[in-house]
């Protein structure tokens, strides 16, 4: 869904391959009976997030909400046989879900004894919702200690914090302290890969009127880009292949999803302000990041302008806990698990 999980899979596979392992990234939606089914599921989710967020909020509250115990997905039973066929053919030492539907599938197949390959779920969210959790999985790797605690309590399985998985162009070392560029401070507004969120035009106008230069990252939402391009003082960009340069030239990022773009900004030393979060996992993730002191949460236009004004005055020092996120140790941890746990053994301690 979107590009965040794909980006994690690509970066992780690249890092493992660079260490001499053989990592293969697979889109779990392609393990559905037909490509049309995967496309329909992705289209429903994209449409809900863009045009009817209340639908996604209701689904999240019913089936994803953290603290309600492990989840179940009927799609896991459909995907299971194709996953087993794939593992029989590739014969991996470890299967690593980086998307919650994959985690439900591997957990179910392990619990039923039909998947003989150990699993280690890499949770990409700051707030661990219940669809990530299945006691059949052998191990959980999470962004933070708080997230690892949630996974450990929810599954009874071992869980550890390994930080973020980002492409090498974002890591390390962290960008040095930056001085504000001359002129109007440039502020990015991220709408994610799908160009989703609320009141971007209103927010951009507010920023421009306050003396900022708003730049909206519209992702692959061309309609959104066209609608914002005509606003005075506002720049609307489509999909960016050189996002590090765009981020590094900015005073701050306004984020609504607590996803990869927020992590990339933090890795480059760009302050992140959360504002008008997406429903469901977006809101929970934004609150979790703010609770850890990684970002600032603005609950009104006035609070947003205050946070951006502070950021535009110059470096404030890295947020607390930032060093534990970068560089992440997921690849090293997974390689150790693959080496130390023989295929076919679902060890209670996961190692």
N, C-alpha and C positions, 0 to 999 in steps of 0.2 A: 504494500500500500504506500503510495507516495514514493519517495526516494530514500528516506532515512534508513529503513531496514536493508535495502539494497546496498547503500553506501557502507554500512557496517559490514555486510557480508563481503563486499569487494575488498575493503581495507583489511579485514581479518584474513581472508584467503591470500591476499598479496603478501601480508607479513609472514604467514606460515610458510608459504612457498619460498619466500626469501630466506627462511631459516632451514631450508632443505627438506621440508615436508611436502606432501602432495595434497593440497586442499582443493575441493571442488564445491563451488557455490551452486545451489539449486533453488529455484523459485517454487515454493510449496504450492502455489496456486496452479502450477503446471502439473501437479500430481492429482488434481481433480480429474474426473472422468473425461472432460472435454475442455479445450481452451475457452470455449464459449462460457462455461460455468465460471471459470476464473475471471474472465473479463466482466461478466455480469456482477460478480461479487465486488470486484474492484469499482465498477461503475456505480453500484448502489452506495458504497461507502463514500466515494468522491462526491456524488450528488447530494448525499445527506449532509456532509461536512460543508459543502459550498452553499447549498440552497435551503436546507431544512435542518439546521443544527439541533433543533429540538427533538427530531427523530433519533439522532445519534445519542443525544443526552439521555433519552428514555431507554434506549438499548443498553447504554453503558450502565445506567443505574440498575437495570434488571439483571444483566449478565456479567458485567465486568467489575463492578464496584469493589475496591479493596476492602479487606476486613470481613468479607462474607464467606470465607472458606474457598477452597480450590474450585475452579470452574470445570465445566465439561462442554465440549463442542461436538454436535452431531456430525460435523464434517470430518472429524478425526477418524471416524469409522470408515468413511468413504476413501480417505487418503491413505489409510493404513496399508492396504495390500500393495499399492503402487510404491510406497516407501520401502516396504520389504523387498519388492522386486529390485528396486534401485540398490539397496544395500547388499543384496545377494550378488548383484553384478559388479559393484565397485569394491566390495569387501573392505570398508573403512575400519579403522581402529576406534573411531569416535564419531558420533553424530552430534552436531552443534546447532540447535534451533536458535535463530535470532529474531523470530517472529512468534507471537503467542499461539497462533494456530498450529505451527510446527511443533511447539512445545506440548500442546495438548495431544497431538498425534503420536509423538515419540513416547510420551508418558503412558498413554493408553496401551500402545504396543508393547512397551517394556513390562507394564503391569500384568498384561495377559500372557507374557512369556513368549511372544511371537517375534519380538525384535531382540536379537542376540547381541547387538552392538551397544556398548555403553553410551549414555547421552550426557551432555553437559549443556544446560540452557544458558545462553548469554542474554540476560535481560537488558534491554536498551532503554527502559523507562526509569525515571527517578522514583516514581510512585508505582509500586508493583501491584497491578490489578490482578484479579483472581484468575483470568484466563492464561496468565503466565504460569500458574501453579498446578502441578500434577505430581503426586507422590511417586509415580512410576519412574520419573526421571532420576538419574543418579546424582547429579550435581547441579548447582546454580552458581553462576558468576554474575555479579551485579556492579552497577556504577559506584555505589557508595555502601558504607557500613550499614546505614539505615535501611537501604533496599535489601541488603543481604539478610538483615534481621527479619524483614518481612517475609522473604522467601523461605528462610529457615523455619520460622514459626508456622507458615502456611503449608509446608510440605513435610516437615520432619527430616528433610535431606540437608546435607552440608551445603553451605552457601558462603561465598567469600566476595569481598569487594576487589575489583580489578581495575577500576577507573574506566575511562572512555576509550572507544576504538574509533580513531579518526585516520584519514588518509595521511600519508607521510608529509604532504605539502603543508599540513596544518601543525605539524609536530616535529620534534622539539628543536631548539629550545623555545621557550615562550618568547613572544615578541618583547623587545625592550620597552621601557616606559616611553610613551609618545607625548609630544607636545601638540596642542591644538593647532590645526592648520589655519592660515589666515583666511579671513572672510567668514561667511555664514557657516556655522558648524554643520557638518553633513551627518544626518541621522538616517539610518536604514530602518525600514519597516518590513519585516519578513512575513510573507504569506505562505511560506512553504512551497514544496514542489507543485502543489495543486492550486495555489493561489486562493487559499481559503482564509476566512476571517470576517470580521464585521467592522463597518464604518471606517474603512481605510481612507476614503475621501475626506470625511469629517476630520479624522486625525491628522491627515496631511495638511489640510487647510489650517488647522490650529497651530501646527508646527511652523508653517510658512509665515503665518501672521506674527508668531513670537520671535522671528528672526533666525530660524533654523532652515536648513536646506534639506527637505525630506526626499528620500529616495526609496521608492517602494519596490521590493523584490516580488514580482508577480508570479514567479515560477513559470509553469506552462499554461497559465490562464491568460490567453491572448485577449479575451474579451475584457478582462479586468485591466490589462495593460493599456488597451485602447481607451477605456473610459477614464483612466487617471491621467493619461498623457496630456490632456488639454487643460489641466488645472494649473493656474499661475504659480510659478516657483516650485513645482513638483516634478520630479523625474520618475518615470515608471519604466522598470527594466523587466525583460523577459528572463528566460532561463540563462543562468550565468555559469560558464565553464571555468572562469578564473575568479571564483568567489574569494579566495584569500586576498587578492589585490583589492577587491571591492570592500571587503571587511576592514582591511588594514588602513584604508584611507578614510575611515568613518570615525566619528566621535563616539557613537553608541549604536547599539542595535535594540530595536523594539521587537520583542518576541511574544508569540501567542501560543506556543506549543511545547516548549521545553524539549525540543528535539535536537537534531544534528546541527542546525544553523546556530543555535544558542551555544552549543558546546564548541563549535568551530570559532565563534567570536571570542569566547573566553580563552581559548588556547592561543589566540592571537593578541590577547591583551585588550580586547574591546569590551567596555562595560555593557551589560545587558539589563534592560528594563522590561519587565513583563507587564503587558497591558492588553485588556480585552481578550483573555485566553479562549481558545477553542473549548467546547464543552468536553466533559468526560475526562479522558486521560490527559488532554491538554491542560485543563484547569488543575487537576491533581498534580501533574508534573511541575507546573509553574509554581504552585504553592510549596511543593517539596523543595525546589531549587531556592526559592526565596527563604524558606525556613532554614536552609543550610548556609545562608549568607552569600550564596553564589551570585544572586541577582537581586535587583530591587523590584518590588511589586508596587505598581501605581494603580490606584483604584478610582482615579478621577483625572480629568484633563489637567487640573492644577497640579496634582501630584506628579503627573508625567512630565510636565514642563519643569518642575522643581528638580526632578531626578536628572533630566537631560542638561539643565543648567549647571548642576554640580559636575556632571561628567565633562562638560565642555571647558571647565576651568583647568583641566589638566589631570595628570595621573593621580589616582587616589591610593595606589598600592593594590596588589592582587587581593581578591576576595579570600576570606578564610576557607581553608580546605581545598583551594584550587590545585595545589601541588599534588594532592592525592588522586586527582583525576587524570593528570598528564605527566609523563606518557603512561598510557594504560599497560597493564601486564596480562591482558587476556590471552594473547597468543602464547606467551610463555607458560601460563597456567594450563591451557588446553593441551599443549604439547606434552607437558608433564603427565597430565591425566591419561592421554592416549598411550603413553609409554608404560605407565605404572599399573594400569587397570586392564587386564586381559579381556578381550571380547568375550561376551557370553556370561560375564559375572556381574550381577547386580548387587554390588557390595553395599551394605547399609551405610558405611561411612564414606562411600563415594570415591575412594582412592584404592 
